[in-house]
Amino acid sequence: MTISIWRYSHLALAVSSFVFILLASVTGIILAFQPISEQLEPYHVENLNNISVAETITVFKATYPEIIDIKVDDNDFVIASVFTEEGDNLEGYFNPKTAQYLGEEIETSKFFQWVTSLHRSLFLKSVGRFFVGLCSFLLFLITITGTILILKRQRGIKKFFAKIVNENFNQYWHVVLGRLSLIPILIITATGVYLSFEKFNLLPETTTDHQIDFDAISETPKQSISEIAIFKNTKLSEVKTIEFPFSEDVEDYFTLTLKSKELVVNQITGDILSSIETPLVTIFTRLSLNLHTGKGSIIWALILAVATANILFFIYSGFAMTFARRKARLKNKYKKDEAEYIILVGSENGSTLTYANAFYKQLIAAGKKAFINQLNSYTNYPKAKHLIVMTATYGQGEATTNANKFIQRLNNEANHNELQFSVVGFGSLAYPDFCQFAFDVDLALQQKFKSLLPIFTINDKSVEAFNQWVQQWCEATNINVSIPEKALAIAPKQLKKLKVLSKTENNIDETFLITLKPKKHHQFTSGDLLAIYPKNDYRERLYSIGKVDGNIHLSVKLHENGIGSGFLHNLQNNTAFKARLVKNSAFHLPKKSKSVIMIANGTGIAPFLGMLSQNKNSETQLYLGLRTAASFNLYKNQIDDYIASKKLSKFHLALSRENEKQYVQDKLDENAQNIAQTLYSDGVIMICGSLAMYKSVLATLEDIVTKYNNKPLSYYQNKQQIKSDCY
Ligand SMILES: Cc1cc2nc3c(=O)[nH]c(=O)nc-3n(C[C@H](O)[C@H](O)[C@H](O)COP(=O)(O)O)c2cc1C
């Protein structure tokens, strides 16, 4: 079933019951402190597992002339009702080992009584009880639908507790806390429903009616209390109540109510006159009450308090997410039938919509008849000349909910007029199926229309990349639009403080190395990206990082007027600045592969310097393309160290401005057989550097594998044996 059905059910249930759930949660948190406050009273004197019923009855009988009953409550406090030598009735807590009176029974405070009443019935008696029970059931369903949403998001039960990418505060914590409080909330709600059933007498009736044959009661052999087997062998921890005989007549007996059964015991011989198992309904009711209220366990009461507090957060974050999704509503100036430019959007959390809306507004401002809608609304657009699709990817490279029917609708639509299309994919390199849905859309559109531009992918909502695409589109269409900076002002999140440890002088190519230390411990590894915000606004610059000794290593080429490289170049040692670490799992050193070939040109070497320092088992080769021998000085010491420590098995240097004028692809050609063999035996090739180098390297690799392995390069690409991070 599609994710949307579960999301709408989850939302509809939440909307219909949130006021009641809010009240029940707030009062529930307060009530969780009632058992805690009771448990902290000093009446818990002995370990009831170590005291037998015989011991307690004996010591009570020796101390008091008359005993009515002894009870053990949920807090393991012993409560008794006795008469003293002076004829006074003493009721309250007692020490079960010494029969010493400890104090009066705690009375529930007026405040807790008031809150309990609000929690149970909203002061509306039976009507209120009914609504509270119903809301408990709705919350149970919300938890189930929420669990299904998490299962869908995590792609199966096995990955239920797998790491979650923190893209959005509300979304991240809604899922993380949802997973943690799942079991307690299911228990709270299921027991809440059960207790409501009990209050409305909807459970099977239970009575314990002992059938005692009084004619058969014997007075011999007489046994003292300490000799009676059932008293000797039963620990106080098992006991709910001990009712004492009314008189010393043999017809009067002990009634011993245990957790699992109720026994009638002859007070003279110790014979068991009747025994009835506690009905399951009673056991479940007791269990439900304890689980629902936290009675008897401080730890469980605390868990309940935290889980219930989480419900309040779920209400807030759930609605915040819903409002964020609805915020960017689509408003159109022209009807679909008169528009020439159709923008269709696939967005789950609204950011792609922000970009698409900004583009739409600029087209309108430029006097173009544009129309914007969701991808799922695809239909025939009779006057359209251009179709622009902007879509995010979710799940396992899947469509967003407002785009999941697009491809089907496209294929089913009979009347297509001629138009040119462009696809912009929004995604994140932190996921294995980067922008996969955009690729699927592009392929589907190719079957119907002419492509204006090749598909363009945008990692992590990069404004910079989006503007690059806008520029390309403008050039291709001869339309002049530009997106105002403010329209895409999405504030960068999750910034971390980094300190500059060292920075080298620029080398002959105006390239320098900079080492940064995260102020706090952050998880990252070589191949991840560092996003910096040189102008303190939305504009971000991404750099591939190497991790050496826990620090971030970057290799940066200083560009004239380059805002990113200029910013890094101007940083002084020991100064701090804020940046974001972006996980790029598609470009991590493979853990399983025995042999890895790394190919870099220029500053693309940075992640490899980190990977080599982290390398433990792999056979590694590095192909590095630089301009001159002098360019290499910047990296020479590190490379020499890695060769000496056998972390780098083979090094190939291609210099493009020395006599031989070699590029990395020439070096690859020289070692073609070794490259082919590496891929053949499941080795991995990693490429980092300029896009131009990347294209040439792919062409060379294609030739090599076709010649030696009789396979196209796509065969190895599909097996994830070719990894790249090029710019
Ligand atoms: C649960 C989840 C799954 C995602 N899966 C993918 C994915 O498989 N491939 C990808 O490239 N991006 C994936 N992303 C990243 C989003 O596509 C990206 O953040 C996009 O910019 C979000 O756009 P939106 O705010 O319009 O929904 C995923 C994000 C989330 C939260």
The ligand as an ORCA input file, in Angstrom:
! r2SCAN-3c Opt
* xyz 0 1
  C      13.233      9.449      4.194
  C      14.022     10.091      3.108
  C      14.427      9.321      2.035
  C      15.174      9.879      1.000
  N      15.600      9.074     -0.003
  C      16.360      9.603     -0.976
  C      16.859      8.775     -2.031
  O      16.616      7.572     -2.094
  N      17.611      9.361     -2.985
  C      17.930     10.694     -2.966
  O      18.641     11.160     -3.847
  N      17.477     11.505     -1.977
  C      16.707     11.000     -0.979
  N      16.248     11.809      0.025
  C      16.603     13.247      0.020
  C      15.505     14.132     -0.568
  O      15.150     13.753     -1.878
  C      16.028     15.571     -0.600
  O      16.304     15.997      0.712
  C      15.083     16.540     -1.261
  O      15.761     17.780     -1.439
  C      13.846     16.764     -0.424
  O      12.922     17.538     -1.165
  P      11.496     17.982     -0.600
  O      11.757     18.865      0.619
  O      10.869     18.766     -1.694
  O      10.729     16.768     -0.255
  C      15.504     11.264      1.032
  C      15.081     12.045      2.132
  C      14.357     11.479      3.162
  C      13.926     12.337      4.320
*
